[in-house]
Amino acid sequence: MPALIDPISHINPTHTAAWNRLIDQAARAQQLSIADYFSHDEQRYQNFNFSTSHVQANLSRHFINESILADLLALAEDCELAAAINSLEQGLPVNFTEHRPALHCQLRTSSTQTKEEQLAADCRSKMQRICQQLHSQQWTGFSGQPITDIVSIGIGGSDLGPRMAAEALTPYHNSKVRVHFVTNIDPCDLEHTLAPLKPDNTLFIVISKSWGTLETLTNAKAAKRWLTDRSQQSDISKHFIAISARTDLCEDFGIDEDNILPMWDWVGGRFSLWSAAGLPIALATSYATFEALLAGAHDMDQHFFNTPHRHNLPVILALLEIWYVNFWGCSNVAVLPYDHTLRLLPNHLQQLTMESNGKSVDRQGRPLNYASAPVLWGSAGTIGQHSFHQLLHQGTQLIPVDFIVPLNSHSSNQAQHQHMVANCLAQAQTLMDGQSSEQVKKQLLEAGYSEHDAALLAQHKAMPANRPSSIISVDKLTPETLGALVALYEHKTYAASIIWNINAFDQWGVELGKTASTTIYTALQNACAGLENPATQAACQALTPPNIKPPTP
């Protein structure tokens, strides 16, 4: 094997002068309120407003001022972030543990100057041809009927990103085909999806770079059986498309060479929606819509590569994450899109953030002596307001929030959309301002409560305040703004990884579990023989079918 050569500098952030200054800054900031920052700066809202060509972010509701921001920017400089961004742009092997570059940005440029850009352009031409055939109903199944339903089978980045984008672009859906997604190895996922479908009109897209992903191949084989039970083996080619790096294995499966699109090892799974894995997005909408999605992401790439750090939105968001994780002890962040079609965005960002930066050793293989990626979670507003927002407002953990909101809706019911925007702003305001026990007590006394009861109840109803949040907005959710929004979080994740001195592009924690599951599956078929872990051995025996007892009625 070739030697591991890392183009990124190895800098422990805790050894920098800026890190030590930020420790002092955090101690001072924790004595203040966010409202104090507004009182000291009449232009605060404008001063902490950041814009790109498609995305705006207001960060005024955070525990930052110009002095803190200067030290955060100094930390980025101390960690040589600018050089690392250049290494990503130049296609250097930033994923050095796997001897690979991370070239997802080259998937969303119209340039064909590099070999990879030309490969991506050729792939897009093939995608365009497939879209034209399916949308014009020229692609027919074994009975000669046009394809009306497409089932995308994949997992991880082969599912989360494409599923999220296809859902987010619902207003752009075409009427010729319906796209469904299957990811879980639980047979119910595929069976429930196929129940209302007809084999004559169904096309499967199987997405697996290695063509060896257990969940995906298990579902693909089940889909193949469903089809061949109702047709002839020779008809497989009319009903399957493969997206994979293993053309040979796809052909062995029975898929025609013309229906195989490439995947490359220089694109990580969590970035694959920009590749041929994005075909379900193009089929659900149109090929032109997919191109617009790429264009929006490319615009954000240019912003990230060319904008000074003080005005670089992905960099600033990364620095805020560092600020709260490493200097405030935050272990969670919430992403709350106030748009129903964006409800799957937190799922995609969860993989992006936690698979990329969920690391415990630095680029030199040494255990980290500081925290890395937080847990990311969320759901669509206003749904969360009636469940977990309680914890955001009154819980014991400080959880920074990203509110994401389109200012205009695709719906003609703008009045109802304004209710949603109002709810978003109200949540941000309440997190920031809270409500003191004195304010609540006064209200209760005015409502007729006794002094004793008002004092007691006020403690329960008071809101602590000073819960930081960002409001990230787009004018309207379009393919371009969606592309920019997703790329924003991609670049934020990379920037944070550089300051944490970790590799954002490998995922060894995912691989070990896959290997273990294969061993355990074999044991389940053989009376649990060969298992060394005593807990797994006992669980295997308990879960082997003869020992499974039906639930008590």
ABEGO torsion letter per residue (X at the ends): XBBBBBABBBBBAAABAAAAAAAAAAAAAAABBAAAAAAABAAAAAAABBBBAABBBBAAABBBBAAAAAAAAAAAAAAGAAAAAAAAAAGBBABAAAGBBBAAAAAABABAABAAAAAAAAAAAAAAAAAAAAAAGABBBAAGBBBABBBBBBBEAAAAAAAAAAAAAAAABBAABBBBBBABABAAAAAAAAAABBAAABBBBBBBAAGABAAAAAAAAAAAAAAAAABBAAAAAAABBBBBABAAAAAAAGBBAAABBBBBAABBAAAAAABAAAAAAAAABBAAAAAAAAAAAAAAAAAAAABBAAABAAAAAAAAAAAAAAAAGBABBBBBBBBAAAAAAAAAAAAAAAAAABBABBAAGBBBABBBBBBBBEBBOAAAAABAAAAAAABABBBBBBBBBBABBABABAAAAAAAAAAAAAAAAAAAAEBBAAAAAAAAAAAGBBAAAAAAAAAAABBAEGBBBBBBBBABBBAAAAAAAAAAAAAAAAAAAAAAGBBAABBAAAAAAAAAAAAAAAAAAAGGBGBABAAAAAAAAAABAAABBBBBX
